[in-house]
Amino acid sequence: MIEPCPGCGQLDRVQHVPAVYHGGHSFYRGQGPTVAVPAGDGVVYTSSQVSGVSVTAVARSLDPFPPPRRSGGLLVAMIVLALAGSCFLLLPFSASDDPPPGGTVAKALGYAVLSLPAFGVYLAVGVLIWLYSRRVRAHRKQRKGVPAAQQVWEQGWFCHRCGGVYFAEAARLLTPAHFRHLVARAGGYDR
């Protein structure tokens, strides 16, 4: 048995949070606009398939899951920088045909100076690898906390009249943002 809303004292516009969340997602599919494309002496008419998901603001405000993290940009940057570092490593080898005057000390110093750009690029790759590993660990932590967060999320009730969320055993109305913060804290991804 659910309790009436602590804000308005009514029960007629109260709905379980998972029902509000799932009911706020609409899937659509259809034809896009027809476009005339010139082809040789004639015209070809084409249209595209359009599909997607429409999410209401209430459903979005009650989303229990952590926002997705994208790390493809870090991977691309690591690969590009590693390739650039490899190109910079060719500098010392190209200088071996024409060594600088001054003997072995000057030669070693010249190689060291020519290797500095490659060292800097590889240092940047190392920093990106460190950032990427931090993101992977944070993502694992979030995924591990989702069942605990979902358990708290499934206990919530949403009042459409007041626009707030409450738990059946508590006599306090929460804003959707505060409710979402409590769910995230239960899952350990509130940071």
C-alpha positions in Angstrom: 0.0 0.0 0.0 1.4 3.3 -1.0 1.1 6.4 1.2 -0.4 9.7 -0.2 1.9 12.4 -1.3 3.3 14.4 1.7 3.0 17.6 -0.3 -0.6 17.6 -1.3 -2.0 14.7 0.7 -3.5 13.2 -2.4 -3.0 9.8 -4.0 -4.7 10.1 -7.4 -1.7 11.6 -9.3 1.0 9.5 -7.7 3.0 7.1 -9.8 5.9 4.7 -9.1 9.2 6.3 -10.2 10.2 3.4 -12.6 6.8 3.8 -14.3 7.2 7.5 -14.8 10.7 7.0 -16.1 9.8 4.2 -18.6 6.6 5.9 -19.6 8.5 9.1 -20.5 10.4 7.4 -23.3 8.8 7.3 -26.7 10.4 5.5 -29.7 9.6 6.8 -33.1 10.4 5.8 -36.6 9.3 7.2 -39.9 10.2 8.7 -43.3 12.2 11.8 -43.6 11.5 14.6 -46.1 11.7 13.8 -49.8 14.6 15.4 -51.5 15.1 15.9 -55.3 18.7 15.0 -56.4 19.7 15.9 -60.0 21.1 12.8 -61.7 22.2 13.2 -65.3 19.3 14.4 -67.4 16.7 13.6 -64.8 15.9 14.0 -61.1 15.9 11.2 -58.5 13.7 11.6 -55.5 15.0 10.1 -52.3 14.0 10.1 -48.6 15.7 8.8 -45.5 14.6 6.7 -42.5 14.3 8.7 -39.3 14.2 7.0 -35.9 15.0 7.9 -32.4 13.9 8.2 -28.8 12.0 11.2 -27.3 12.4 11.6 -23.5 10.2 13.9 -21.4 11.8 16.3 -19.0 10.4 14.4 -16.0 11.8 11.1 -17.2 15.2 12.7 -17.7 15.1 14.2 -14.2 14.4 10.8 -12.7 17.2 8.9 -14.7 18.9 6.7 -12.1 21.9 5.8 -14.2 25.2 7.7 -14.3 25.8 9.8 -17.4 27.8 7.9 -20.1 31.4 8.7 -20.3 33.1 8.8 -23.7 36.8 8.1 -23.9 37.2 7.6 -27.6 38.9 11.0 -27.9 41.6 10.0 -25.4 42.3 6.9 -27.4 42.6 8.8 -30.6 44.8 11.4 -29.0 47.1 8.7 -27.6 47.5 7.0 -31.0 48.1 10.3 -32.8 50.7 11.4 -30.2 52.4 8.0 -30.3 52.7 8.2 -34.1 54.0 11.8 -33.8 56.5 10.7 -31.1 57.7 8.0 -33.4 58.3 10.5 -36.2 60.3 12.7 -33.8 62.4 9.7 -32.9 63.6 9.7 -36.5 65.3 13.1 -35.9 68.3 11.7 -34.0 68.8 8.8 -36.4 68.8 11.2 -39.4 71.5 13.3 -37.7 73.8 10.2 -37.3 74.9 10.7 -41.0 76.2 14.2 -40.2 77.5 14.2 -36.6 78.1 17.6 -35.0 81.7 18.8 -34.5 83.2 18.4 -31.0 83.6 14.7 -30.4 81.5 12.2 -28.5 80.2 14.6 -25.8 78.8 17.0 -28.4 77.4 14.0 -30.4 75.6 12.7 -27.3 74.3 16.1 -26.4 73.1 16.6 -30.0 71.2 13.3 -29.8 69.7 14.3 -26.5 68.5 17.6 -27.8 67.1 16.0 -30.9 65.3 13.4 -28.8 63.6 16.0 -26.5 60.5 16.5 -28.7 59.9 12.7 -28.8 60.4 12.5 -25.1 57.9 15.3 -24.6 55.3 13.6 -26.8 55.8 10.3 -25.1 55.4 12.0 -21.7 52.1 13.5 -23.0 51.0 10.0 -24.1 51.8 8.7 -20.6 49.6 11.4 -19.1 46.8 10.5 -21.5 47.2 6.8 -20.6 46.9 7.7 -16.9 43.8 9.8 -17.6 42.3 7.0 -19.6 42.9 4.4 -16.8 41.3 6.8 -14.3 38.2 7.0 -16.5 38.1 3.2 -16.9 38.3 2.7 -13.1 35.6 5.3 -12.5 33.4 3.7 -15.1 33.8 0.3 -13.4 33.0 1.8 -10.0 29.8 3.4 -11.5 28.7 0.1 -13.1 29.3 -1.8 -9.9 27.1 0.7 -8.0 24.2 0.6 -10.4 22.3 -2.3 -8.7 22.4 -0.5 -5.3 21.3 2.7 -6.8 18.5 1.0 -8.7 17.2 -0.6 -5.5 16.8 2.9 -3.9 15.4 4.3 -7.2 12.7 1.7 -7.3 11.4 2.7 -3.9 10.5 6.2 -5.0 7.1 7.6 -5.8 6.4 10.6 -8.0 3.6 13.1 -7.5 2.5 14.7 -10.8 0.6 17.3 -8.9 3.5 18.5 -6.8 6.3 17.5 -9.1 8.2 15.9 -6.3 9.4 12.5 -5.3 9.0 10.7 -1.9 9.6 7.4 -0.3 6.6 5.6 1.2 8.2 5.5 4.7 9.3 9.1 4.7 7.0 12.0 5.2 9.1 14.5 3.1 8.7 15.6 -0.5 12.0 15.7 -2.4 12.8 17.5 -5.6 13.7 15.2 -8.5 17.3 16.5 -8.4 17.7 15.7 -4.7 16.1 12.3 -5.2 18.6 11.6 -8.1 21.4 12.7 -5.8 20.3 10.2 -3.1 20.1 7.5 -5.8 23.6 8.4 -7.0 25.0 8.4 -3.5 23.5 4.9 -2.9 25.3 3.8 -6.1 28.6 5.5 -5.1 28.7 7.7 -8.2 27.5 11.0 -6.8 30.7 12.8 -7.5 
